[in-house]
C-alpha cells in the first residue's frame, strides 16, 4: 500500500525483505536479503534516495548502519523505542502519558514480585517481537504464573495490569520533515482473538471526548523522537481517560480506512513526509467509514463484497489463507 501510494506520486520503490510478499507485485525492484546482512543492506542503501520501514520487528543495529549511508525515516531511535514495550511505556510516561500499571519482568522471580505489586488479573507480554496478541499470556491468579512464564518461553517481558475499558482507539499521526503534524480522526478499534477486526470512524462519543488529550500526547511523542512519517498510538478509553497501550513507528492496520475514507491516505502522507513534501488533508471523505479485516477464510466472501456499491475491496495476494492471517480488508464509506 505504501508502494502504490509512492507510485501515484511518481516515485519508484525498491523493496528489501528476506522473503517475497505482496509488495513485490507493486514495486519495481526487489532485493532479497536478511535483516542482518550488512553487505546486501549497504548495496541497497546506495541504490536508493530515501529509506523507510513498515515492520518494527527488525534489529536496530543494522538499521543504524544503513542510516549512515542513506536518509532513513522514521529514525532508528523511533524504531528502538517502539519495538520494546518497556521502553515505549517509560518513554510515554515521561511525556505525561498513562499506561496500565506495569513492571519489567526479566526472570521468574521478577514475575512473582510484579504480580504482588500489580495484582490480578494481569497480562504478561514479551517486551519485543509481539504482534496481533502473540507473545501474551493472561494471569487470572498467582497460580497461573508458571504457565504464563512458560507460554512466553521465559523471554524478557512486561507484566501489565488488566484495564477495564469501554472502547479501544488509536491516534494516527503524521509528522513531516519540517515538523508539521497532522492527525486523523481516531478510529474505534474492535478486536477478535487479539487481532484487529474492525476500525470505524467517527468513533463513539466516549472516544471523541478523549481525542484531544490522546492526540496531544502522540504529538509530544512524535516531537520528542523527531519522528518523520506516520506514528500510531493505541489507547484504551476508560472512565478515567485515555490509557496508553502501545505504539507503532509506521502506518497501521487501524488506518487502512484512510485509503478511501480520508482525503489523503496514511500511506500517501507517510510517503509525502519521508520525501519532504507538504502533508495532505486528513479529513473524512464521508459521514462514516468502516474498515473490516478479511482474516483467514473471510476473504472467500470477496465476490459478495464486489456487489456492494460503497464497498472497497483490498486483497493482498497472499497465496494461503491460514487462520488468523490478514488476507485483505474492505472499507465501506457512507457519503
Ligand atoms: P496488544 O498486542 O498489546 O495490543 O494486545 C492485543 C489486545 O489485547 C488489545 O488490543 C486489547 O484488546 C487486549 N489487551 C492488551 N493489553 C491489555 C490490558 N492491559 N488490559 C486489557 N486488555 C488488554
Boltz pocket constraint, residues with backbone or C-beta under 6 A from the ligand:
constraints:
  - pocket:
      binder: B
      contacts: [[A, 100], [A, 123], [A, 130], [A, 131], [A, 132], [A, 133], [A, 134], [A, 160], [A, 161], [A, 162], [A, 163], [A, 164], [A, 168], [A, 191], [A, 194], [A, 234], [A, 245], [A, 246]]
      max_distance: 6.0
